[in-house]
Amino acid sequence: AMPPTDPLIYRFYELVMINGPAWKALIEEEFGDGIMSAIDFDMVMERLPNPKGDRVKITMSGKFLPYKYYGASGNVPEYGYKEA
């Protein structure tokens, strides 16, 4: 069901729906046109003690896969491109 009904899963859904466009722009700014792999992917979850209530820290690491432009010509690079 969409949106998810489980409260925890809904919060992840909400994070991506609200912050996803900014995350995408930041990744493209740093790496060029492409995606972060969800196959070659690591995630670390930690508990951070806090007097106001423990916090959850999630670190995600995925391989960057540049888009490949077939038949690139003119100003279109063959692979994802980051301006120097």
Gaussian input, Z-matrix of N, CA and C with variables (Angstrom, degrees):
# hf/3-21g

backbone

0 1
 N
 C     1     B1
 C     2     B2     1     A1
 N     3     B3     2     A2     1     D1
 C     4     B4     3     A3     2     D2
 C     5     B5     4     A4     3     D3
 N     6     B6     5     A5     4     D4
 C     7     B7     6     A6     5     D5
 C     8     B8     7     A7     6     D6
 N     9     B9     8     A8     7     D7
 C    10    B10     9     A9     8     D8
 C    11    B11    10    A10     9     D9
 N    12    B12    11    A11    10    D10
 C    13    B13    12    A12    11    D11
 C    14    B14    13    A13    12    D12
 N    15    B15    14    A14    13    D13
 C    16    B16    15    A15    14    D14
 C    17    B17    16    A16    15    D15
 N    18    B18    17    A17    16    D16
 C    19    B19    18    A18    17    D17
 C    20    B20    19    A19    18    D18
 N    21    B21    20    A20    19    D19
 C    22    B22    21    A21    20    D20
 C    23    B23    22    A22    21    D21
 N    24    B24    23    A23    22    D22
 C    25    B25    24    A24    23    D23
 C    26    B26    25    A25    24    D24
 N    27    B27    26    A26    25    D25
 C    28    B28    27    A27    26    D26
 C    29    B29    28    A28    27    D27
 N    30    B30    29    A29    28    D28
 C    31    B31    30    A30    29    D29
 C    32    B32    31    A31    30    D30
 N    33    B33    32    A32    31    D31
 C    34    B34    33    A33    32    D32
 C    35    B35    34    A34    33    D33
 N    36    B36    35    A35    34    D34
 C    37    B37    36    A36    35    D35
 C    38    B38    37    A37    36    D36
 N    39    B39    38    A38    37    D37
 C    40    B40    39    A39    38    D38
 C    41    B41    40    A40    39    D39
 N    42    B42    41    A41    40    D40
 C    43    B43    42    A42    41    D41
 C    44    B44    43    A43    42    D42
 N    45    B45    44    A44    43    D43
 C    46    B46    45    A45    44    D44
 C    47    B47    46    A46    45    D45
 N    48    B48    47    A47    46    D46
 C    49    B49    48    A48    47    D47
 C    50    B50    49    A49    48    D48
 N    51    B51    50    A50    49    D49
 C    52    B52    51    A51    50    D50
 C    53    B53    52    A52    51    D51
 N    54    B54    53    A53    52    D52
 C    55    B55    54    A54    53    D53
 C    56    B56    55    A55    54    D54
 N    57    B57    56    A56    55    D55
 C    58    B58    57    A57    56    D56
 C    59    B59    58    A58    57    D57
 N    60    B60    59    A59    58    D58
 C    61    B61    60    A60    59    D59
 C    62    B62    61    A61    60    D60
 N    63    B63    62    A62    61    D61
 C    64    B64    63    A63    62    D62
 C    65    B65    64    A64    63    D63
 N    66    B66    65    A65    64    D64
 C    67    B67    66    A66    65    D65
 C    68    B68    67    A67    66    D66
 N    69    B69    68    A68    67    D67
 C    70    B70    69    A69    68    D68
 C    71    B71    70    A70    69    D69
 N    72    B72    71    A71    70    D70
 C    73    B73    72    A72    71    D71
 C    74    B74    73    A73    72    D72
 N    75    B75    74    A74    73    D73
 C    76    B76    75    A75    74    D74
 C    77    B77    76    A76    75    D75
 N    78    B78    77    A77    76    D76
 C    79    B79    78    A78    77    D77
 C    80    B80    79    A79    78    D78
 N    81    B81    80    A80    79    D79
 C    82    B82    81    A81    80    D80
 C    83    B83    82    A82    81    D81
 N    84    B84    83    A83    82    D82
 C    85    B85    84    A84    83    D83
 C    86    B86    85    A85    84    D84
 N    87    B87    86    A86    85    D85
 C    88    B88    87    A87    86    D86
 C    89    B89    88    A88    87    D87
 N    90    B90    89    A89    88    D88
 C    91    B91    90    A90    89    D89
 C    92    B92    91    A91    90    D90
 N    93    B93    92    A92    91    D91
 C    94    B94    93    A93    92    D92
 C    95    B95    94    A94    93    D93
 N    96    B96    95    A95    94    D94
 C    97    B97    96    A96    95    D95
 C    98    B98    97    A97    96    D96
 N    99    B99    98    A98    97    D97
 C   100   B100    99    A99    98    D98
 C   101   B101   100   A100    99    D99
 N   102   B102   101   A101   100   D100
 C   103   B103   102   A102   101   D101
 C   104   B104   103   A103   102   D102
 N   105   B105   104   A104   103   D103
 C   106   B106   105   A105   104   D104
 C   107   B107   106   A106   105   D105
 N   108   B108   107   A107   106   D106
 C   109   B109   108   A108   107   D107
 C   110   B110   109   A109   108   D108
 N   111   B111   110   A110   109   D109
 C   112   B112   111   A111   110   D110
 C   113   B113   112   A112   111   D111
 N   114   B114   113   A113   112   D112
 C   115   B115   114   A114   113   D113
 C   116   B116   115   A115   114   D114
 N   117   B117   116   A116   115   D115
 C   118   B118   117   A117   116   D116
 C   119   B119   118   A118   117   D117
 N   120   B120   119   A119   118   D118
 C   121   B121   120   A120   119   D119
 C   122   B122   121   A121   120   D120
 N   123   B123   122   A122   121   D121
 C   124   B124   123   A123   122   D122
 C   125   B125   124   A124   123   D123
 N   126   B126   125   A125   124   D124
 C   127   B127   126   A126   125   D125
 C   128   B128   127   A127   126   D126
 N   129   B129   128   A128   127   D127
 C   130   B130   129   A129   128   D128
 C   131   B131   130   A130   129   D129
 N   132   B132   131   A131   130   D130
 C   133   B133   132   A132   131   D131
 C   134   B134   133   A133   132   D132
 N   135   B135   134   A134   133   D133
 C   136   B136   135   A135   134   D134
 C   137   B137   136   A136   135   D135
 N   138   B138   137   A137   136   D136
 C   139   B139   138   A138   137   D137
 C   140   B140   139   A139   138   D138
 N   141   B141   140   A140   139   D139
 C   142   B142   141   A141   140   D140
 C   143   B143   142   A142   141   D141
 N   144   B144   143   A143   142   D142
 C   145   B145   144   A144   143   D143
 C   146   B146   145   A145   144   D144
 N   147   B147   146   A146   145   D145
 C   148   B148   147   A147   146   D146
 C   149   B149   148   A148   147   D147
 N   150   B150   149   A149   148   D148
 C   151   B151   150   A150   149   D149
 C   152   B152   151   A151   150   D150
 N   153   B153   152   A152   151   D151
 C   154   B154   153   A153   152   D152
 C   155   B155   154   A154   153   D153
 N   156   B156   155   A155   154   D154
 C   157   B157   156   A156   155   D155
 C   158   B158   157   A157   156   D156
 N   159   B159   158   A158   157   D157
 C   160   B160   159   A159   158   D158
 C   161   B161   160   A160   159   D159
 N   162   B162   161   A161   160   D160
 C   163   B163   162   A162   161   D161
 C   164   B164   163   A163   162   D162
 N   165   B165   164   A164   163   D163
 C   166   B166   165   A165   164   D164
 C   167   B167   166   A166   165   D165
 N   168   B168   167   A167   166   D166
 C   169   B169   168   A168   167   D167
 C   170   B170   169   A169   168   D168
 N   171   B171   170   A170   169   D169
 C   172   B172   171   A171   170   D170
 C   173   B173   172   A172   171   D171
 N   174   B174   173   A173   172   D172
 C   175   B175   174   A174   173   D173
 C   176   B176   175   A175   174   D174
 N   177   B177   176   A176   175   D175
 C   178   B178   177   A177   176   D176
 C   179   B179   178   A178   177   D177
 N   180   B180   179   A179   178   D178
 C   181   B181   180   A180   179   D179
 C   182   B182   181   A181   180   D180
 N   183   B183   182   A182   181   D181
 C   184   B184   183   A183   182   D182
 C   185   B185   184   A184   183   D183
 N   186   B186   185   A185   184   D184
 C   187   B187   186   A186   185   D185
 C   188   B188   187   A187   186   D186
 N   189   B189   188   A188   187   D187
 C   190   B190   189   A189   188   D188
 C   191   B191   190   A190   189   D189
 N   192   B192   191   A191   190   D190
 C   193   B193   192   A192   191   D191
 C   194   B194   193   A193   192   D192
 N   195   B195   194   A194   193   D193
 C   196   B196   195   A195   194   D194
 C   197   B197   196   A196   195   D195
 N   198   B198   197   A197   196   D196
 C   199   B199   198   A198   197   D197
 C   200   B200   199   A199   198   D198
 N   201   B201   200   A200   199   D199
 C   202   B202   201   A201   200   D200
 C   203   B203   202   A202   201   D201
 N   204   B204   203   A203   202   D202
 C   205   B205   204   A204   203   D203
 C   206   B206   205   A205   204   D204
 N   207   B207   206   A206   205   D205
 C   208   B208   207   A207   206   D206
 C   209   B209   208   A208   207   D207
 N   210   B210   209   A209   208   D208
 C   211   B211   210   A210   209   D209
 C   212   B212   211   A211   210   D210
 N   213   B213   212   A212   211   D211
 C   214   B214   213   A213   212   D212
 C   215   B215   214   A214   213   D213
 N   216   B216   215   A215   214   D214
 C   217   B217   216   A216   215   D215
 C   218   B218   217   A217   216   D216
 N   219   B219   218   A218   217   D217
 C   220   B220   219   A219   218   D218
 C   221   B221   220   A220   219   D219
 N   222   B222   221   A221   220   D220
 C   223   B223   222   A222   221   D221
 C   224   B224   223   A223   222   D222
 N   225   B225   224   A224   223   D223
 C   226   B226   225   A225   224   D224
 C   227   B227   226   A226   225   D225
 N   228   B228   227   A227   226   D226
 C   229   B229   228   A228   227   D227
 C   230   B230   229   A229   228   D228
 N   231   B231   230   A230   229   D229
 C   232   B232   231   A231   230   D230
 C   233   B233   232   A232   231   D231
 N   234   B234   233   A233   232   D232
 C   235   B235   234   A234   233   D233
 C   236   B236   235   A235   234   D234
 N   237   B237   236   A236   235   D235
 C   238   B238   237   A237   236   D236
 C   239   B239   238   A238   237   D237
 N   240   B240   239   A239   238   D238
 C   241   B241   240   A240   239   D239
 C   242   B242   241   A241   240   D240
 N   243   B243   242   A242   241   D241
 C   244   B244   243   A243   242   D242
 C   245   B245   244   A244   243   D243
 N   246   B246   245   A245   244   D244
 C   247   B247   246   A246   245   D245
 C   248   B248   247   A247   246   D246
 N   249   B249   248   A248   247   D247
 C   250   B250   249   A249   248   D248
 C   251   B251   250   A250   249   D249

   B1=1.4541
   B2=1.5354
   B3=1.2845
   B4=1.4635
   B5=1.5192
   B6=1.2781
   B7=1.4532
   B8=1.5221
   B9=1.3513
   B10=1.4674
   B11=1.5254
   B12=1.3228
   B13=1.4691
   B14=1.5279
   B15=1.3360
   B16=1.4640
   B17=1.5373
   B18=1.3402
   B19=1.4624
   B20=1.5352
   B21=1.3298
   B22=1.4611
   B23=1.5244
   B24=1.3161
   B25=1.4675
   B26=1.5254
   B27=1.3317
   B28=1.4649
   B29=1.5261
   B30=1.3449
   B31=1.4636
   B32=1.5305
   B33=1.3430
   B34=1.4594
   B35=1.5279
   B36=1.3053
   B37=1.4705
   B38=1.5298
   B39=1.3252
   B40=1.4629
   B41=1.5360
   B42=1.3351
   B43=1.4640
   B44=1.5274
   B45=1.3221
   B46=1.4669
   B47=1.5255
   B48=1.3197
   B49=1.4597
   B50=1.5367
   B51=1.3234
   B52=1.4604
   B53=1.5318
   B54=1.3324
   B55=1.4596
   B56=1.5263
   B57=1.3249
   B58=1.4570
   B59=1.5209
   B60=1.3333
   B61=1.4674
   B62=1.5316
   B63=1.3334
   B64=1.4686
   B65=1.5248
   B66=1.3440
   B67=1.4726
   B68=1.5157
   B69=1.3333
   B70=1.4700
   B71=1.5307
   B72=1.3238
   B73=1.4641
   B74=1.5247
   B75=1.3355
   B76=1.4610
   B77=1.5303
   B78=1.3272
   B79=1.4649
   B80=1.5199
   B81=1.3376
   B82=1.4686
   B83=1.5267
   B84=1.3323
   B85=1.4612
   B86=1.5288
   B87=1.3217
   B88=1.4594
   B89=1.5282
   B90=1.3459
   B91=1.4596
   B92=1.5229
   B93=1.3214
   B94=1.4556
   B95=1.5214
   B96=1.3168
   B97=1.4682
   B98=1.5200
   B99=1.3132
   B100=1.4565
   B101=1.5154
   B102=1.3398
   B103=1.4653
   B104=1.5289
   B105=1.3297
   B106=1.4534
   B107=1.5243
   B108=1.3211
   B109=1.4578
   B110=1.5265
   B111=1.3183
   B112=1.4597
   B113=1.5279
   B114=1.3322
   B115=1.4677
   B116=1.5265
   B117=1.3417
   B118=1.4627
   B119=1.5282
   B120=1.3340
   B121=1.4628
   B122=1.5205
   B123=1.3235
   B124=1.4694
   B125=1.5190
   B126=1.3284
   B127=1.4549
   B128=1.5206
   B129=1.3178
   B130=1.4563
   B131=1.5220
   B132=1.3255
   B133=1.4539
   B134=1.5310
   B135=1.3235
   B136=1.4568
   B137=1.5252
   B138=1.3246
   B139=1.4646
   B140=1.5190
   B141=1.3330
   B142=1.4511
   B143=1.5239
   B144=1.3419
   B145=1.4708
   B146=1.5275
   B147=1.3338
   B148=1.4538
   B149=1.5208
   B150=1.3228
   B151=1.4644
   B152=1.5338
   B153=1.3272
   B154=1.4686
   B155=1.5225
   B156=1.3205
   B157=1.4690
   B158=1.5188
   B159=1.3156
   B160=1.4582
   B161=1.5235
   B162=1.3315
   B163=1.4606
   B164=1.5172
   B165=1.3179
   B166=1.4559
   B167=1.5200
   B168=1.3411
   B169=1.4600
   B170=1.5200
   B171=1.3175
   B172=1.4621
   B173=1.5232
   B174=1.3199
   B175=1.4603
   B176=1.5167
   B177=1.3413
   B178=1.4573
   B179=1.5246
   B180=1.3133
   B181=1.4554
   B182=1.5213
   B183=1.3321
   B184=1.4651
   B185=1.5128
   B186=1.3073
   B187=1.4625
   B188=1.5253
   B189=1.3429
   B190=1.4568
   B191=1.5187
   B192=1.3155
   B193=1.4615
   B194=1.5236
   B195=1.3401
   B196=1.4682
   B197=1.5230
   B198=1.3311
   B199=1.4571
   B200=1.5181
   B201=1.3062
   B202=1.4663
   B203=1.5153
   B204=1.3195
   B205=1.4566
   B206=1.5126
   B207=1.3063
   B208=1.4579
   B209=1.5187
   B210=1.3126
   B211=1.4536
   B212=1.5095
   B213=1.3569
   B214=1.4603
   B215=1.5271
   B216=1.3044
   B217=1.4649
   B218=1.5223
   B219=1.3131
   B220=1.4638
   B221=1.5109
   B222=1.3344
   B223=1.4634
   B224=1.5207
   B225=1.3341
   B226=1.4655
   B227=1.5246
   B228=1.3471
   B229=1.4666
   B230=1.5251
   B231=1.3407
   B232=1.4553
   B233=1.5248
   B234=1.3421
   B235=1.4647
   B236=1.5172
   B237=1.3527
   B238=1.4547
   B239=1.5286
   B240=1.2881
   B241=1.4614
   B242=1.5115
   B243=1.3375
   B244=1.4584
   B245=1.5225
   B246=1.3278
   B247=1.4667
   B248=1.5158
   B249=1.3059
   B250=1.4739
   B251=1.5060
   A1=109.73
   A2=116.37
   A3=121.26
   A4=109.09
   A5=120.00
   A6=124.44
   A7=111.08
   A8=117.13
   A9=119.95
   A10=110.89
   A11=116.27
   A12=120.40
   A13=112.28
   A14=117.79
   A15=120.43
   A16=108.44
   A17=118.34
   A18=120.39
   A19=114.38
   A20=118.46
   A21=120.42
   A22=111.12
   A23=116.58
   A24=120.06
   A25=109.81
   A26=117.46
   A27=120.26
   A28=111.20
   A29=117.58
   A30=120.00
   A31=110.78
   A32=117.87
   A33=119.96
   A34=110.24
   A35=116.77
   A36=122.57
   A37=109.60
   A38=115.50
   A39=121.54
   A40=110.93
   A41=116.99
   A42=120.66
   A43=111.43
   A44=116.44
   A45=120.26
   A46=110.71
   A47=118.30
   A48=120.64
   A49=111.46
   A50=117.28
   A51=120.57
   A52=111.55
   A53=116.71
   A54=121.01
   A55=114.25
   A56=117.83
   A57=121.59
   A58=114.64
   A59=119.45
   A60=119.27
   A61=113.08
   A62=117.75
   A63=120.47
   A64=110.50
   A65=117.18
   A66=119.91
   A67=110.31
   A68=116.69
   A69=121.62
   A70=109.97
   A71=117.06
   A72=121.23
   A73=111.23
   A74=117.71
   A75=120.94
   A76=111.36
   A77=117.42
   A78=120.81
   A79=109.99
   A80=117.35
   A81=120.37
   A82=111.14
   A83=117.74
   A84=120.64
   A85=110.45
   A86=116.77
   A87=120.95
   A88=113.26
   A89=117.54
   A90=121.44
   A91=115.12
   A92=118.21
   A93=121.77
   A94=110.45
   A95=116.92
   A96=121.93
   A97=110.21
   A98=117.23
   A99=121.06
   A100=110.59
   A101=114.95
   A102=121.19
   A103=110.27
   A104=115.79
   A105=121.76
   A106=106.51
   A107=116.32
   A108=120.97
   A109=111.72
   A110=115.89
   A111=121.30
   A112=109.60
   A113=117.06
   A114=121.85
   A115=108.52
   A116=117.33
   A117=122.10
   A118=106.05
   A119=116.38
   A120=122.75
   A121=110.09
   A122=116.72
   A123=122.73
   A124=108.72
   A125=114.80
   A126=119.99
   A127=108.16
   A128=116.31
   A129=122.08
   A130=107.13
   A131=115.65
   A132=120.56
   A133=108.62
   A134=116.47
   A135=121.49
   A136=110.60
   A137=114.84
   A138=121.22
   A139=107.10
   A140=116.98
   A141=121.82
   A142=108.03
   A143=117.16
   A144=119.17
   A145=110.63
   A146=115.03
   A147=120.89
   A148=107.49
   A149=118.41
   A150=120.54
   A151=113.30
   A152=117.51
   A153=120.72
   A154=112.01
   A155=118.10
   A156=122.86
   A157=108.96
   A158=115.91
   A159=119.87
   A160=111.34
   A161=114.94
   A162=121.90
   A163=109.13
   A164=116.29
   A165=123.21
   A166=107.60
   A167=116.61
   A168=120.91
   A169=107.49
   A170=115.90
   A171=121.80
   A172=107.93
   A173=115.68
   A174=121.80
   A175=107.63
   A176=116.55
   A177=121.60
   A178=109.37
   A179=116.23
   A180=121.79
   A181=108.17
   A182=115.62
   A183=120.37
   A184=109.99
   A185=116.18
   A186=120.96
   A187=109.58
   A188=116.45
   A189=120.09
   A190=108.73
   A191=115.92
   A192=122.45
   A193=108.25
   A194=117.57
   A195=119.20
   A196=109.98
   A197=115.37
   A198=119.68
   A199=108.69
   A200=117.09
   A201=122.03
   A202=107.02
   A203=115.22
   A204=120.69
   A205=108.18
   A206=117.16
   A207=121.82
   A208=109.64
   A209=115.05
   A210=119.39
   A211=111.80
   A212=116.61
   A213=120.17
   A214=109.61
   A215=114.59
   A216=118.93
   A217=108.69
   A218=115.40
   A219=119.45
   A220=111.17
   A221=116.38
   A222=121.21
   A223=113.40
   A224=118.86
   A225=121.48
   A226=108.81
   A227=118.14
   A228=119.73
   A229=110.90
   A230=116.09
   A231=120.19
   A232=111.30
   A233=117.27
   A234=122.30
   A235=109.03
   A236=116.48
   A237=121.07
   A238=108.96
   A239=117.44
   A240=121.35
   A241=110.07
   A242=115.31
   A243=121.12
   A244=107.50
   A245=116.05
   A246=119.35
   A247=109.76
   A248=117.53
   A249=121.90
   A250=111.44
   D1=140.92
   D2=177.64
   D3=-123.91
   D4=132.39
   D5=-3.94
   D6=-70.78
   D7=162.02
   D8=-178.99
   D9=-59.49
   D10=148.56
   D11=-179.00
   D12=-98.32
   D13=-20.69
   D14=176.45
   D15=-69.21
   D16=127.71
   D17=-174.62
   D18=-57.53
   D19=-41.75
   D20=-178.94
   D21=-68.27
   D22=-45.73
   D23=179.35
   D24=-65.30
   D25=-36.55
   D26=177.34
   D27=-60.59
   D28=-38.03
   D29=-179.66
   D30=-65.14
   D31=-37.43
   D32=175.19
   D33=-65.34
   D34=-42.80
   D35=177.02
   D36=-57.91
   D37=-45.70
   D38=-179.67
   D39=-63.16
   D40=-42.44
   D41=177.94
   D42=-57.65
   D43=-46.45
   D44=-178.24
   D45=-69.58
   D46=-42.00
   D47=-178.42
   D48=-64.91
   D49=-36.38
   D50=-177.73
   D51=-85.30
   D52=-45.31
   D53=-173.61
   D54=-97.66
   D55=-12.91
   D56=-176.63
   D57=-52.15
   D58=-48.75
   D59=179.60
   D60=-60.07
   D61=-37.60
   D62=178.40
   D63=-69.88
   D64=-41.48
   D65=177.72
   D66=-61.37
   D67=-42.35
   D68=179.21
   D69=-60.56
   D70=-45.96
   D71=-179.85
   D72=-62.98
   D73=-40.18
   D74=179.69
   D75=-67.28
   D76=-41.38
   D77=177.66
   D78=-63.48
   D79=-45.00
   D80=-179.93
   D81=-65.94
   D82=-34.87
   D83=178.56
   D84=-65.76
   D85=-39.34
   D86=-176.65
   D87=-82.20
   D88=-37.90
   D89=-171.35
   D90=-113.61
   D91=-18.72
   D92=-174.44
   D93=101.07
   D94=-167.82
   D95=-178.66
   D96=-74.25
   D97=125.49
   D98=178.27
   D99=165.88
   D100=-163.88
   D101=-177.25
   D102=-134.59
   D103=162.77
   D104=170.10
   D105=-95.34
   D106=125.06
   D107=-177.27
   D108=-64.75
   D109=138.45
   D110=172.67
   D111=-101.50
   D112=0.33
   D113=177.28
   D114=-95.88
   D115=-55.03
   D116=176.34
   D117=-88.47
   D118=82.30
   D119=-163.53
   D120=-143.33
   D121=138.22
   D122=174.02
   D123=-124.97
   D124=150.71
   D125=175.65
   D126=-141.66
   D127=136.37
   D128=176.81
   D129=-122.27
   D130=132.19
   D131=178.78
   D132=-118.24
   D133=133.26
   D134=-178.35
   D135=-132.45
   D136=152.77
   D137=171.94
   D138=-98.50
   D139=127.30
   D140=176.74
   D141=-110.97
   D142=109.24
   D143=179.54
   D144=-60.13
   D145=140.60
   D146=-179.61
   D147=-151.02
   D148=133.90
   D149=-179.27
   D150=-58.63
   D151=-27.22
   D152=-179.94
   D153=-87.58
   D154=1.70
   D155=-177.37
   D156=128.67
   D157=131.50
   D158=-178.46
   D159=-55.25
   D160=150.16
   D161=-178.48
   D162=-112.90
   D163=153.61
   D164=176.59
   D165=-103.72
   D166=125.68
   D167=176.58
   D168=-113.26
   D169=123.08
   D170=179.63
   D171=-119.17
   D172=125.05
   D173=176.86
   D174=-114.60
   D175=123.26
   D176=179.51
   D177=-112.10
   D178=138.77
   D179=179.20
   D180=-136.97
   D181=116.06
   D182=179.23
   D183=-128.91
   D184=145.30
   D185=178.38
   D186=-63.56
   D187=137.30
   D188=176.83
   D189=-83.17
   D190=129.13
   D191=179.34
   D192=-117.26
   D193=107.00
   D194=179.75
   D195=-69.16
   D196=145.82
   D197=173.68
   D198=-64.87
   D199=141.88
   D200=174.58
   D201=-105.16
   D202=123.66
   D203=179.82
   D204=-99.89
   D205=109.74
   D206=-179.59
   D207=-78.59
   D208=137.37
   D209=-179.43
   D210=70.10
   D211=30.67
   D212=-179.17
   D213=-60.73
   D214=138.40
   D215=177.67
   D216=-151.54
   D217=163.84
   D218=178.04
   D219=63.88
   D220=-125.80
   D221=-177.27
   D222=-90.21
   D223=3.95
   D224=-177.85
   D225=-89.56
   D226=118.24
   D227=179.78
   D228=-71.33
   D229=156.13
   D230=179.42
   D231=-67.54
   D232=-36.96
   D233=178.89
   D234=-120.65
   D235=169.51
   D236=175.60
   D237=-48.33
   D238=143.83
   D239=-169.63
   D240=-131.57
   D241=134.82
   D242=172.76
   D243=-118.11
   D244=124.54
   D245=178.43
   D246=-68.20
   D247=140.10
   D248=-178.94
   D249=-72.15

